[in-house]
Each structure stands twice: as C-alpha cells, then as structure tokens.
Amino acid sequence: MPAAIRLDAAERLDDLRGRGEERPGIRWPGGARLALSFVLNVEEGAERHLLDGDAMSEHLNADMRADPWPGMRNLVMESHYEYGSRVGIWRLLDLFRRRALPLTAFATGLALERVPEIATRLTRDGHEIAAHGWRWIDYRDVPEEVEASDMARCIETIERLTGTPPAGWYTGRVSTNTRRLVIANGGFLYDSDAYNDDTPYVLDHETGRHLVLPYAFDTNDMRFAAAPGFDTGSDWLDYLVDTFDMLHGEGAEQARMMSVGLHPRLAGRPGRVRALERFMDHVSAHPHVWVARRVDIARHWIGEAS
C-alpha cells in the first residue's frame, strides 16, 4: 500500500504555518543568494484530444482562448500546440545552448514518445528530464490505480528514451492521491506539486521524509494564456526582473529559490524569447546566482540538511 500522508486538520495547520519566522541555515553553493530554476514543460502531443480517447478537445494554455468542444476536434487549438513541438522547443533549446544554461524539463511521457528527438536533445545538452505524467490532463477524477499506472508508464518511457529514470515529479493538475503515489514509488528525489514557498522544504511521512521544490505560476509564461495575465514580453520581463531582484535581496539573509516556467507553444514564440533573453542578461549582471537544474538543487538541499 502507498505510504500514508495525513490529510487532517493538523496537516492543514502545518501547511499554513510553514517555517514561520525560522530561517533555515542552508546556503547555496559558492555563497549564492538565489537558486534560479528554468523549467521547460514538454506537453505538446499529450494534451486532451479526441483521437486519444478524450471526450472533448483541449482548451487550456495556448494563445487561442477557447471553450472545450465536447465530441469535436478543435483543429485551430491543435495547431497552436503543434507550434510548440515543431518550432518553439527548438528555439528555446538553442537559446539555452548558446547561453550554456541548464534547465529542467517537466516532460509528459506521451509527448516524448511521439517526438523522441526532444528527449535526445535534452539529454545531449545535459538538461534534467523530470516526469510530468503520462499525459497533460486533469487527474482529479482519475482512479488511483489508473494514475499509478500512468506514473509507471511515464517513468518507463523517460528511462527508455534517455537511459536515466526521472528524479523529480510534477503532475500539475493533481489528485488527492498524487503525492502519496510519488512517495510510494520510492524512486523520486523530489516533487514540485506545490506553490506555497520560496524555498525547498521537507515533509515527514510514515516511512521517512520527502523533499518538495515549490514551483510558481506568477512567473510562468502560462499567464500569456490567462486573464488577467501578461500581454507583451515586456510585461513578463518586468515581472521576472522584479521577482528576481526581490528574492536576490532576501537571499543575503536566507536561501531563496525562483522558478521560471516555460512552454514551447508560449515562450517559444519570437517576441517572448526576446524577453527571456533580456531576463537572462539581467541575471548574468548579478553575482551570487546559481542557475541550476532542480535535481541539483534537491541534492544540495538534502546534503546540507542531513
């Protein structure tokens, strides 16, 4: 049986309190004030689609604003997603290669299965490939045994295509079973299905401890597909810079972490890549910044905490 995770009032109070005023004594390598994590969400080809047995077409997280179409394909929405795997992902990976910067890919298994060249390129460039479920769907109503099976299928696909099993997990649209299944799997160093802190933290459970590396929606390019959200690259850039400057300043007193979420179909558009380049310029002008894969952040945090 999966390890039990408390879902009672006491756990809820722990989640609300966090560490309070306590400042963990852990520091980043080389005296860095801030650990900066770029995350590339590889989902194109794994979204809801009638040909994959879904009851309706996808309608989320693309430049096209749409309602779901029950029983009908939305060819225009499909085309928006296709841009990500045809063009956007290669533009983004070229940028990170030119800058010699590492990233973590939150990769759905089906997306990699359908375009395995993406897994090859990510591996060749030394990026981390974390698991993002078998498909990019909402798991809130998915039976536990199906979610567990999808988790296993995603892990198998990533290991087969890259030679290495994933160390991190992120579902995004979780169920109440997700974290329990991640812990029960036993092969994950961390998960990122949380948005409640600017620093990693550890959860105690019946069989041990589990590391959480919080993710973020506010600095995420998905806000180009939301209302209210970002309208221009400059909007996004301004917000990224303000977030970075604030966390970098706080990092003089306590370790901070910043996540920048990217989607090939969104951030891979030309105007947004220019904004991302300008943000990278801003980061490079500041000392004491550790741009790192999430697996490296997790390993360091666990090593310092032990």
Residue pairs with C-beta under 8 A, 6 or more apart in sequence:
1 184
2 177
2 180
2 181
2 183
2 184
3 180
3 183
3 184
3 205
3 206
3 207
4 180
4 205
4 206
5 11
5 179
5 180
5 183
5 203
5 205
7 176
15 196
18 196
18 197
18 201
19 201
23 253
23 254
24 199
24 254
24 255
24 305
26 255
26 301
26 304
26 305
27 255
27 304
28 34
28 35
28 251
28 255
28 290
28 300
29 290
29 300
30 288
30 290
31 288
32 251
32 288
32 289
32 290
33 247
33 248
33 249
33 250
33 251
33 252
33 255
33 256
33 288
33 289
34 244
34 247
34 248
34 251
34 256
34 257
34 258
34 288
34 289
34 290
35 255
35 256
35 257
35 258
35 290
35 292
35 297
36 244
36 257
36 258
36 260
36 283
36 289
36 290
36 291
36 292
37 103
37 104
37 213
37 257
37 258
37 259
37 260
37 291
37 292
37 293
37 294
37 297
38 96
38 101
38 102
38 103
38 104
38 260
38 262
38 291
39 103
39 104
39 105
39 106
39 192
39 215
39 259
39 260
39 261
39 262
39 294
40 89
40 92
40 93
40 103
40 104
40 105
40 106
40 127
40 262
40 263
40 264
41 105
41 106
41 132
41 261
41 262
41 263
41 264
42 89
42 105
42 106
42 107
42 108
42 111
42 112
42 118
42 132
42 264
43 61
43 81
43 84
43 108
43 111
43 132
43 136
43 263
44 81
44 82
44 84
44 85
44 89
44 111
44 115
44 264
44 265
45 81
45 85
45 108
45 110
45 111
45 114
45 115
46 108
46 109
46 110
46 111
46 114
46 133
46 134
46 135
46 136
46 137
47 58
47 60
47 81
47 135
47 136
47 137
48 54
48 56
48 57
48 58
48 68
48 137
49 57
49 58
49 73
49 78
50 56
50 57
50 71
50 72
50 73
51 73
52 110
52 135
54 137
55 70
55 71
56 68
56 69
56 70
56 71
56 72
57 68
57 69
57 72
57 73
57 74
57 77
57 78
58 68
58 74
58 77
58 78
58 81
59 66
59 67
59 68
59 69
59 74
59 77
60 225
61 222
61 225
61 263
61 265
61 266
62 77
62 80
62 81
62 225
62 265
62 266
63 80
63 224
63 225
63 265
63 266
63 269
64 76
64 77
64 80
65 225
65 227
66 74
66 76
66 77
80 265
81 265
83 264
83 265
83 268
83 269
84 263
84 264
84 265
84 266
84 268
85 111
85 114
85 115
85 118
85 264
87 264
87 268
88 263
88 264
88 265
88 266
88 267
88 268
88 269
89 118
89 264
89 268
90 121
91 268
91 270
91 273
92 262
92 264
92 267
92 268
92 273
92 276
93 121
93 122
93 125
95 273
95 276
95 277
95 280
96 102
96 103
96 125
96 127
97 125
99 280
101 280
101 291
102 126
102 127
102 128
102 291
102 292
102 293
102 296
103 127
103 128
103 262
103 293
104 127
104 128
104 129
104 130
104 168
104 293
104 294
104 295
105 122
105 127
105 128
105 129
105 130
106 130
106 131
106 132
106 170
106 172
106 192
107 118
107 119
107 122
107 129
107 130
107 131
107 132
107 158
108 132
108 133
108 134
108 135
108 136
108 154
109 131
109 133
109 134
109 135
109 150
109 153
109 154
109 155
109 156
109 157
109 158
110 134
110 135
110 157
111 118
111 136
112 118
112 119
112 129
112 157
112 158
112 161
113 157
113 161
116 161
119 129
119 158
119 161
119 162
120 161
122 129
122 162
123 129
123 162
123 163
123 164
127 293
128 167
128 168
128 293
128 294
128 295
128 296
129 158
129 162
129 164
129 166
130 166
130 167
130 168
130 169
130 170
130 192
130 294
130 295
131 151
131 154
131 155
131 158
131 166
131 168
131 169
131 170
131 188
132 154
132 169
132 170
132 171
132 172
133 139
133 150
133 151
133 154
133 171
133 172
134 150
134 151
134 153
134 154
134 157
135 150
136 172
137 173
138 173
139 147
139 150
139 171
139 173
139 174
139 175
139 178
140 173
140 174
140 175
140 176
141 175
142 150
142 175
144 175
144 177
144 181
147 175
147 177
147 178
147 181
148 181
151 169
151 181
151 182
151 185
152 185
154 166
155 165
155 166
155 185
155 187
158 164
158 165
158 166
159 165
159 166
165 187
166 187
166 188
167 187
167 188
167 189
167 190
167 295
167 298
168 188
168 189
168 190
168 191
168 192
168 213
168 294
168 295
168 298
169 182
169 188
169 190
169 191
169 192
169 193
170 191
170 192
170 193
170 215
171 178
171 193
172 193
174 193
178 193
179 191
179 193
179 210
182 188
182 191
182 193
182 210
183 205
183 207
183 210
189 211
189 295
189 298
189 299
189 302
190 200
190 210
190 211
190 212
190 213
190 294
190 295
190 298
191 210
191 211
191 212
191 213
192 212
192 213
192 214
192 215
192 259
192 294
193 212
193 215
194 212
194 214
194 215
195 214
195 215
195 216
195 217
196 214
197 212
197 214
198 214
198 247
198 250
198 256
198 257
198 258
199 214
199 254
199 255
199 256
199 257
200 211
200 212
200 213
200 214
200 257
200 297
200 298
200 301
201 211
201 212
201 214
202 209
202 210
202 211
202 212
202 305
203 209
203 210
203 211
203 212
204 210
211 298
211 301
211 302
213 257
213 294
213 297
213 298
213 301
214 257
214 259
215 259
215 261
216 258
216 259
216 260
216 261
217 223
217 261
218 239
218 243
219 239
219 240
219 243
219 258
219 259
219 260
219 261
220 259
220 260
220 261
221 230
221 236
221 261
221 262
221 263
221 266
221 267
221 272
222 229
222 261
222 263
222 266
223 229
223 230
223 236
224 230
224 231
224 236
224 266
224 272
225 266
230 236
230 239
232 271
233 271
233 272
233 274
233 275
234 275
236 272
236 275
237 275
237 278
237 279
240 260
240 275
240 279
240 282
241 279
241 282
243 258
244 258
244 279
244 282
244 283
244 286
247 256
247 257
247 258
248 256
248 286
248 288
248 289
250 256
251 288
257 297
260 279
262 268
262 276
266 272
267 273
267 276
283 289
283 291
292 300
